[in-house]
Amino acid sequence: MKVGFVGLGNMAKAMIGGMLAKKIAEPENILGYAKTQVTRSTVKEKYGICILENNEKVAKESDILILAVKPQMFGDVIAQIKDSVSTGTLVISIAAGKTMAQIQEAFGKSLKLVRCMPNTPAMVGEGCSGVCRNELVSDEEMDRCMRLLGSFGVAQEVPEGMMDAVGGVSGSSPAFVFMFIEALADGAVRAGMPRKQAYQFAAQTVCGSAKLMLETGMHPGELKDMVCSPSGTTIEGVRILEEMGFRSAVMNAVGACVDKSKKM
């Protein structure tokens, strides 16, 4: 089975790293092409995959073709490769906001299509991906696809109508989490902690808190209550966050991402 990548940016590299680590594919069976020579050379040196001459060659030789390009580049890239993709190829798109109907229209023919919305924690094997498929993708092909996408984190199948929500809650939200970590660290620095140590404390606390929720299965509100002692320091901080509209701001940020995705 040949797996091809059109585009070799950060997300593609995360996927390739996961596939190799989980032995989903061997380096000689992973094909790729990127616009710049620097990117092609870097990926070749790090992962040992096969770098081909152009996107058309990757599309022609792949059994599974992953479109790992930005939504803005979609039209130009599909125009390049559409005649090289056979109807038997399983095409996976990771572009935000591009529906399967739009992708199929751009190709001008019926294809086996899968949409995937991964996120940047995939770069360390902790990604979270929402996945959907069209009616031409068999259960066996979807199982193969889910093994591939699960090699760099968690992957769950969702209806296509939920993909914009997936983008908001997992695709875009790492940026919000990093802002939160930075703000936590700023608060610690204000209280006298050295900057480097503050980042370590803040990041580890976020990581550990998320792991605690996932492994215990407890409701986040219940876990919050465990930390809030009567008349204590934590409940005072919670009061300030509520007063400043913390939850509302986060909900509105996710909603803005969803709305933007729908318009792309």
N, C-alpha and C positions, 0 to 999 in steps of 0.2 A: 504494500500500500504506500503510495507516494502522497505526502502532504506538502502542499505548496503555499507559500506566503507571498502575497502581493503587498509589499511594504514591510519594512523591517525596523520599525520604531520600537519604543519601550514596551508596548503591549505585545507586539509580535515576539520580541526577545523573551519576555516573561513566559509566553506560551511555549516557545521552543525549549527554554530551560526546564519547564515543568514536564514536557513530553519526554525529554531525554532523561531526566531524573527518575521518572516513573516507568521508563522503558516502553513508552507507548509507541515510539518509533526510533529507529537508529539514525545517526547523522546522515548517512548516505541516502536515506529515504525521505529526507526533509529538503525541500527545494525553496529557493527564495530569490527575490530581486528587490533592490532599493534604488532610488534615484541617484544617490551620491556614492562615489567610489569609497569614500571614508566609511560610510555605514556598511557597505558590502564587505569591505576588508575586515572591519571590526567584528562583524557577526561571523564571518568565515573563521577568523582566528580564534574567537571565543568558543564557538559551538561546533565547528567542523562540518557544517551543513554544506550542501551543494548550492553554490551561487551560479545562477544561469545568466544568459546574455541579456534577457529582457523579460518584461511581464508576460508577453505573449507565449514565450517558451515555457514559463512556469505554469501558466494556465493550461497549456496543451498537454503537459506531462503529468499533471496532478490528478489523483483520484479524489482527494479532498482539497479544495482550494479555499484558503482563508483570505478574505479581503480586509487587510489590516491597514486601511488608509483613512484619512480624515474625511468627514462628510463632504467638505468643500471640493475634494479631489475626486469624488466618486464618479462624476460624469465623464471626466477625461480618462480615468483609468478603465472604466467599463467599456468605453468606446475603443480602447486599445485591445482589450482581451476578448470581447464578446464573440468574435468569430473563432476563437481558439478554445472556447469552453464547450465541451460536449454535453449532451443532455443527460449522460450518465454520471457526470461529475457532481459531487456533493459540494455546494458552495456555502461557505459560512461567512457572514458579514458581521463585523464588530462596530460598524458605523452607527453613531447615535442618530436617532430620528428618521432613519431610512427604512421604510416599511418593506415587507416582502413584495407587495404589489408594485412599489416604486422600483425596486431592484429588478424584478422580472420585466417590467416595462423597459428599463434601460437596456437590458440584454436583448429584448425583442424576441424572446422565446421562453417556453416553459422549462424551468430548471428545478432541481432538488435544492431547496433553499432552507437555511437555518440562520436565524438572527441570534446573536449573542451580545450581551452587554456585560463585559468584564470590568474590573476596576484595577487601579494601580497597585494595591497590595498583592496582586498576582506576581509582582516582581520579586516577592519574598515567599512565594508559595502559599499565600493567605488570601487569595482573591475570592470574590463573590460574584458569580455570573448568573444572570437570568437568561434563559434559552427558550426559543420557540421555533417551530418548523412549519413548513407548508405540507399539503396533503400528499405530495409526491415522495416525501421522505418516509421510508419504512421504519418499523420499530427496531429492526436490526441495525439499520444505518444510524438511527438516533441513539441507540445504545453505544455504538462506536464513537459517535460524536460526544456523548456525555462523558465517556471515559477520557477522551482527549481533553475536554474542557475542565474536567475534574482533576486533571494532573497538576494544576497550579492553584487549587483552592476548592471552594464549594461551588457546585453548579446545580441549578434547579430549573426544571421545565415550567414555564408559565404561559398563559395565553398571550397572544401578541398584543392585545389591548392593554396589558399590564407593563409592557416594555418601557414606556415613558416613565412610569412610576419606579421601575427598577433603576433606571438611569438616575432618578432623583435620590433614591434612598441608598444606593450603593455606588453608582457610577460617579456621581459628582461629590458625594458627601465626604470622601477622604479629605478633600480640601477644607471642609468645615471642621473635621476632626483635627487637622493640622493647625488650623487657626485656634481651636480650643486649647490644644497642647501649648501653643505659643503664648496664649493669654494666661494659662495656668503658670507657665514658667515666668512670665513677666510679673505676675503677682508675687511669686517666690523671690524674684530678684529685688523687687520693691521692699520685701521684708528682710533683705540682706543676704540671700543665698547666691553663690556664684552662678553665673549664667549656664555654664556647661552642666553643672550638677542639677540645676533647676530643670533643664530639658530632660535629663535622665529620669528624675523623679516624676515629672509630669507624664512623659511617654510611657514609662513602666506602669504607672497607675492606670492610665487609659487601657493599656494592653491587658493588665491583670483584671480590671473591672469587666471588660468584655468577655474574657475567658471565664470568669466566675459566673456570669449570667448564662453563657452557652453551656457550661458543664453542669450547672445545677438545675437549669431549666426554670429557675425562679423568675417571677415577674420583676421587671426593672424597678417598679414602684416599691415592691417588697424589699428589694436589696437596698434601695435608697433609705427606706425606713430603718433598716438595720444599722445604718451609719449615724442616724440622727438621734442622739441622746436628748432627753428632756432638758431644755434650757442650755443646750450645749453649743459648741462652736459651729458644727455642721449645719444645724437647723437655721442658724443665723445667716450663714452663707446662702442656704436655699431660699430664705426670705428675700435676700437681695436679688438673686437671680429671678425669682418670680416677680418682684417689684419692677425689674428692668425689662420684663417681657421675654425672658430667655426662651421658653418653650414656643411662644408665638413666633419669635424671630426664626427659629429653626424650621418650624412648620412652613412658614412663608418662603424660606429659602428653598426648601424641597419643592414646594409648589411652583416657584419661579423656574426651577430647572425642568420640571415636567412640562410647563407651558412652553418654554423655549424649545424643548425637544419636539413637541407637536408641530412647531412651526418650521422646523428644519427641512 
